[in-house]
Amino acid sequence: MLQIDKRVIQAPMAGVTTPSFVAACSNAGILGSVGAGYLNGPQTREFIQAVKQQTTKPFQVNLFIQEEPRIDINVLQQAKQALLPIYEQLNVNHVQRVTSTEIFSNQIDVIIEEQVPIVSFTFGLPEQSVLQRLFDAGMTVIGTATTVEEAKSVEQAGCQYVVAQGKEAGGHRGSFTDQNEYHATRDLVRAIKEAVSIPIIAAGGIIDARDVADLTADGADYVQVGSAFLITDECETPDIVKLEIKRLTHNNTVYTKAFSGKMARGVKNEFVEYMKGKVVAPYPLQNDLTKAIRAAATVQKRPEFLSIWVGERGYLCEATTIEEVLARLGV
C-alpha cells in the first residue's frame, strides 16, 4: 500500500523538512514525509502542493495529535521567568505569545482535499470519526507506538501500519500512554511483532545495512530513518545544525522537555543543561515560549541554544547524499 521501491521511510522531522527535500526522498524510491506538526491548515496545503510540483511519487503527511493543556498561569509565568536570562542573551522580546488554536481539524480537511495517499500520526490517534473519514477517502493510515500497548491501540483503531519507535530515535517520542516506558528499537520490534498482525515500521538508531538486516530479521517490514538524512546535501537543515551533528564524536544526546514541553532526544547543550530543574510549561506552550530563542539562535549562530534533534547514534552519520545514505543502508 505504500507503493515505494525501497522499504525505507524518511522520518517526518517537523520543522526541518522542506518540500524539495521530501520530494527528493520520494524520487529516490523511498517514502518522503511531510512533518506538518508545526503547520496550520493553509501552511499544510501550501507544503503539500509544493511537494506535488516536484514529484509524482507517493509521500505521506505526519500530524501531531493536538493537545489543549489547561493553562496554569503560575506555571506559565514560572516557565517564562526561567527563560528570561536566555531572552536577554539573545536580545529577543521578553513577551512571548502562547497560542491555543484548533488547527488539527483544518489539517485533516486539507489532507483529504489534496488527496494525500498516506497519513501518519504522532502523540496518539485521532477520534475514530476522523480515522473513518481518512479510510473512506482511501488513505493509508500509520500510527506511532513506543510500547506494545500503544501498538495494540494503533491496530485496534484500524491503522494499516505501526511505527515502532525505539528509545534510540532522535526528536520527539511518540508516546501517548506510559511516558516512562523506554525500549530499544530491536526489543520493541520483536515485542510488537508478537502482539499485532499489521506491518511494522522500525524507527530509531538505523544507520547501515546491518541495522536494516537485524531489524528485518526481528520482524520489521520497513525502516524509518531520520538522523542519517539530516546532514545530506538535499536536506535544508541550517548549516549550523549540520556542523554540530558532524562534530559529534560519541553519543552526546539526551532526552529533554526543555524546548517543547514534550520529551525529545537531541544534542546535550548549554540550554538543555541550564533548564535542568527549571519549570517547563506543557506542550505546546513551552514550544511557543522557546520559538523566538531558537529563531534568534539560528540567525546569530548560537548552537548552544538550539534544539538539535538527533538520534542516539547520530555521531555515526556521514555528510553525504540521499542516494549514498540508501547505499549505506543496503537498499
C-alpha positions as CSV (number, residue, x, y, z in Angstrom):
1,M,0.0,0.0,0.0
2,L,3.0,2.3,0.5
3,Q,3.9,1.8,-3.2
4,I,7.6,2.5,-2.8
5,D,10.6,0.9,-4.4
6,K,12.7,0.6,-1.3
7,R,11.5,-0.3,2.2
8,V,12.7,2.9,3.7
9,I,10.7,5.9,5.1
10,Q,12.2,9.3,5.6
11,A,11.3,10.3,9.2
12,P,8.8,13.2,9.3
13,M,11.0,15.7,11.0
14,A,8.7,18.6,11.8
15,G,10.4,22.0,11.4
16,V,13.3,20.5,9.4
17,T,11.9,19.0,6.2
18,T,11.2,21.2,3.2
19,P,9.1,20.4,0.1
20,S,12.2,19.9,-2.1
21,F,13.7,17.5,0.4
22,V,10.5,15.5,0.8
23,A,10.2,15.3,-3.0
24,A,13.9,14.3,-3.4
25,C,13.3,11.4,-0.9
26,S,10.2,10.2,-2.8
27,N,12.0,10.5,-6.1
28,A,14.8,8.3,-4.7
29,G,12.3,5.5,-4.3
30,I,11.5,5.8,-0.6
31,L,8.6,7.4,1.2
32,G,9.1,11.1,1.6
33,S,7.4,12.6,4.7
34,V,5.9,16.0,5.4
35,G,6.4,16.8,9.0
36,A,3.3,19.0,9.5
37,G,3.3,19.1,13.3
38,Y,4.0,22.8,13.5
39,L,1.9,23.9,10.5
40,N,-1.6,25.2,10.3
41,G,-4.2,24.3,7.7
42,P,-3.1,26.8,4.9
43,Q,0.6,26.1,5.5
44,T,-0.1,22.4,5.3
45,R,-1.8,22.9,1.9
46,E,0.9,25.1,0.6
47,F,3.6,22.5,1.6
48,I,1.7,19.6,0.0
49,Q,1.2,21.4,-3.2
50,A,4.9,22.3,-3.3
51,V,5.8,18.7,-2.9
52,K,3.3,17.7,-5.7
53,Q,5.1,20.1,-8.1
54,Q,8.3,18.3,-7.6
55,T,7.3,14.6,-7.5
56,T,4.6,12.2,-8.8
57,K,5.7,9.6,-6.3
58,P,3.9,8.7,-3.1
59,F,4.6,10.7,0.1
60,Q,3.0,11.0,3.5
61,V,1.9,13.8,5.8
62,N,2.6,13.4,9.5
63,L,0.4,15.2,12.0
64,F,0.7,15.7,15.8
65,I,-2.3,14.9,17.9
66,Q,-3.1,18.3,19.3
67,E,-3.3,18.8,23.0
68,E,-5.2,21.6,24.7
69,P,-3.4,21.8,28.1
70,R,-5.2,23.6,30.9
71,I,-3.2,26.8,31.2
72,D,-1.9,27.2,34.7
73,I,-0.9,30.9,34.9
74,N,1.5,30.3,37.7
75,V,3.3,27.5,35.8
76,L,3.4,29.6,32.7
77,Q,4.8,32.6,34.5
78,Q,7.5,30.5,36.1
79,A,8.4,28.9,32.8
80,K,8.7,32.4,31.3
81,Q,10.8,33.5,34.2
82,A,13.2,30.6,33.7
83,L,13.8,31.7,30.1
84,L,14.4,35.4,30.8
85,P,18.2,35.1,31.0
86,I,18.2,33.4,27.6
87,Y,15.9,36.0,26.1
88,E,18.4,38.7,27.3
89,Q,21.5,36.9,26.0
90,L,19.9,36.7,22.5
91,N,18.3,40.1,22.7
92,V,14.8,38.8,22.0
93,N,11.5,40.2,23.2
94,H,10.6,39.0,26.8
95,V,6.9,38.9,25.9
96,Q,6.3,35.6,24.1
97,R,2.8,34.9,22.9
98,V,1.4,31.4,23.5
99,T,-1.4,30.2,21.4
100,S,-4.2,27.7,21.8
101,T,-5.9,27.3,18.5
102,E,-7.6,24.4,16.7
103,I,-5.5,23.5,13.7
104,F,-5.8,19.7,13.6
105,S,-9.3,19.6,12.0
106,N,-8.2,22.0,9.3
107,Q,-5.2,19.9,8.5
108,I,-7.4,16.8,8.2
109,D,-9.7,18.7,5.8
110,V,-6.7,19.8,3.7
111,I,-5.2,16.3,3.6
112,I,-8.4,14.8,2.3
113,E,-9.0,17.6,-0.2
114,E,-5.4,17.3,-1.5
115,Q,-5.8,13.5,-1.8
116,V,-2.6,12.7,0.1
117,P,-2.2,8.9,-0.2
118,I,-0.7,8.3,3.3
119,V,-1.1,10.0,6.6
120,S,0.6,9.2,9.9
121,F,0.1,10.3,13.5
122,T,2.4,11.1,16.4
123,F,1.5,11.5,20.1
124,G,-1.6,9.3,19.8
125,L,-4.5,8.7,17.5
126,P,-7.4,10.9,16.4
127,E,-11.0,10.2,17.2
128,Q,-12.5,7.2,15.3
129,S,-14.7,9.5,13.3
130,V,-11.6,11.3,11.9
131,L,-10.0,8.0,11.1
132,Q,-13.1,6.8,9.3
133,R,-13.0,9.9,7.1
134,L,-9.5,9.0,6.1
135,F,-10.4,5.4,5.5
136,D,-13.4,6.4,3.4
137,A,-11.1,8.7,1.4
138,G,-9.0,5.6,0.6
139,M,-6.0,6.7,2.6
140,T,-3.4,4.5,4.2
141,V,-3.0,5.4,7.9
142,I,0.0,4.9,10.1
143,G,0.2,5.2,13.9
144,T,3.2,5.6,16.1
145,A,3.9,3.4,19.1
146,T,6.7,3.3,21.7
147,T,5.2,0.4,23.7
148,V,3.3,-2.8,22.9
149,E,0.1,-1.4,24.4
150,E,0.3,1.6,22.1
151,A,0.9,-0.7,19.1
152,K,-2.2,-2.7,20.0
153,S,-4.2,0.6,20.2
154,V,-2.9,1.5,16.7
155,E,-4.1,-1.8,15.3
156,Q,-7.4,-1.8,17.1
157,A,-8.1,1.7,15.6
158,G,-7.8,0.3,12.1
159,C,-4.4,1.7,11.1
160,Q,-2.7,-0.3,8.4
161,Y,0.8,0.2,9.7
162,V,2.5,0.9,13.0
163,V,5.8,2.7,13.6
164,A,7.8,1.0,16.4
165,Q,9.8,4.0,17.7
166,G,12.7,2.8,19.9
167,K,14.4,4.9,22.5
168,E,17.4,5.5,20.2
169,A,15.3,7.7,17.9
170,G,16.0,11.4,17.7
171,G,13.4,14.0,18.1
172,H,10.1,13.7,19.9
173,R,8.9,10.5,21.3
174,G,5.5,9.4,20.0
175,S,4.3,8.2,23.4
176,F,0.7,8.5,24.3
177,T,0.2,6.1,27.2
178,D,3.1,5.3,29.6
179,Q,5.5,8.1,29.3
180,N,8.2,6.3,31.3
181,E,8.4,3.0,29.4
182,Y,11.5,3.0,27.2
183,H,12.6,0.2,24.8
184,A,15.4,-0.3,22.4
185,T,14.2,-0.5,18.8
186,R,15.0,-4.2,18.3
187,D,13.4,-5.2,21.5
188,L,10.3,-3.2,20.7
189,V,10.0,-4.6,17.2
190,R,10.2,-8.1,18.5
191,A,7.6,-7.5,21.2
192,I,5.2,-5.7,18.8
193,K,5.6,-8.5,16.3
194,E,4.2,-10.9,18.9
195,A,1.3,-8.6,19.7
196,V,-0.1,-7.3,16.4
197,S,-0.6,-8.5,12.8
198,I,-0.2,-5.3,10.9
199,P,3.2,-4.4,9.2
200,I,5.8,-2.8,11.4
201,I,8.0,0.2,10.6
202,A,11.1,0.2,12.8
203,A,12.4,3.6,13.8
204,G,15.4,4.5,15.9
205,G,19.2,4.1,15.6
206,I,19.2,2.9,12.0
207,I,22.5,3.8,10.2
208,D,23.6,1.0,8.0
209,A,22.8,-2.3,6.2
210,R,23.5,-4.4,9.3
211,D,20.8,-2.4,11.2
212,V,18.3,-3.0,8.4
213,A,19.1,-6.7,8.3
214,D,18.8,-7.1,12.0
215,L,15.5,-5.3,12.3
216,T,14.1,-7.2,9.3
217,A,15.1,-10.5,11.0
218,D,13.4,-9.2,14.1
219,G,10.1,-8.7,12.2
220,A,10.2,-5.2,10.8
221,D,8.7,-4.7,7.3
222,Y,10.1,-1.2,6.7
223,V,12.6,1.1,8.4
224,Q,12.2,4.7,9.2
225,V,15.3,6.8,9.1
226,G,15.8,10.4,10.3
227,S,19.3,11.3,11.6
228,A,21.2,9.8,8.6
229,F,19.3,12.2,6.3
230,L,19.8,15.3,8.4
231,I,23.2,16.2,7.0
232,T,22.7,15.2,3.4
233,D,23.2,17.8,0.7
234,E,19.5,17.7,-0.1
235,C,18.3,18.3,3.4
236,E,17.9,22.0,4.1
237,T,18.9,21.8,7.7
238,P,20.6,25.0,8.8
239,D,24.3,24.8,8.3
240,I,24.9,25.5,12.0
241,V,22.9,22.4,12.8
242,K,24.7,20.2,10.3
243,L,28.0,21.4,11.6
244,E,27.1,20.5,15.2
245,I,26.0,17.0,14.1
246,K,29.2,16.5,12.1
247,R,31.2,17.5,15.2
248,L,29.7,14.7,17.3
249,T,32.3,12.1,18.1
250,H,30.2,10.0,20.6
251,N,26.7,9.7,21.9
252,N,26.1,13.2,23.3
253,T,22.3,13.1,23.2
254,V,19.8,13.3,26.0
255,Y,16.0,13.3,26.4
256,T,14.7,16.7,27.4
257,K,11.4,18.6,27.6
258,A,13.2,22.0,27.7
259,F,12.4,23.1,24.2
260,S,8.8,21.9,23.6
261,G,7.3,20.6,26.8
262,K,7.4,17.0,25.4
263,M,10.2,14.5,25.7
264,A,12.6,14.6,22.8
265,R,16.1,13.3,22.1
266,G,18.7,15.8,21.0
267,V,22.2,17.1,21.4
268,K,23.0,18.0,25.0
269,N,24.0,21.6,25.0
270,E,24.1,24.7,27.3
271,F,20.3,25.3,27.0
272,V,19.4,21.7,28.0
273,E,21.8,21.8,30.9
274,Y,20.6,25.3,32.0
275,M,17.0,24.1,32.0
276,K,17.6,21.2,34.4
277,G,15.4,21.7,37.4
278,K,13.6,24.7,35.9
279,V,9.9,24.9,35.4
280,V,8.8,23.8,31.9
281,A,5.4,24.6,30.5
282,P,3.4,21.8,29.0
283,Y,3.4,21.2,25.2
284,P,2.7,23.2,23.1
285,L,3.1,26.2,25.4
286,Q,6.8,25.6,26.0
287,N,7.3,25.3,22.3
288,D,5.8,28.7,21.8
289,L,7.9,30.2,24.6
290,T,11.2,28.9,23.1
291,K,10.3,29.6,19.4
292,A,12.0,33.1,19.4
293,I,15.0,31.7,21.2
294,R,15.5,29.0,18.5
295,A,15.0,31.5,15.7
296,A,17.4,34.1,17.2
297,A,20.0,31.4,17.9
298,T,19.9,30.2,14.3
299,V,20.4,33.7,13.0
300,Q,23.1,34.5,15.5
301,K,24.8,31.1,15.0
302,R,24.5,30.2,18.7
303,P,24.1,26.4,18.6
304,E,24.2,26.2,22.4
305,F,20.6,27.5,22.4
306,L,19.2,25.4,19.5
307,S,17.1,22.2,19.6
308,I,19.3,19.9,17.6
309,W,17.2,16.7,17.4
310,V,19.3,13.8,16.5
311,G,19.3,10.1,17.4
312,E,21.5,8.2,19.9
313,R,23.7,7.0,17.1
314,G,23.8,10.4,15.2
315,Y,27.5,10.6,15.7
316,L,27.9,7.8,13.2
317,C,26.1,9.8,10.4
318,E,28.2,10.9,7.5
319,A,27.8,14.1,5.4
320,T,26.6,12.7,2.1
321,T,23.6,12.5,-0.3
322,I,20.3,10.7,-0.1
323,E,21.4,8.1,-2.6
324,E,24.6,7.4,-0.6
325,V,22.6,7.1,2.6
326,L,20.4,4.5,0.9
327,A,23.5,2.7,-0.4
328,R,24.9,2.5,3.2
329,L,21.5,1.1,4.3
330,G,21.9,-1.6,1.6
331,V,18.7,-0.8,-0.2
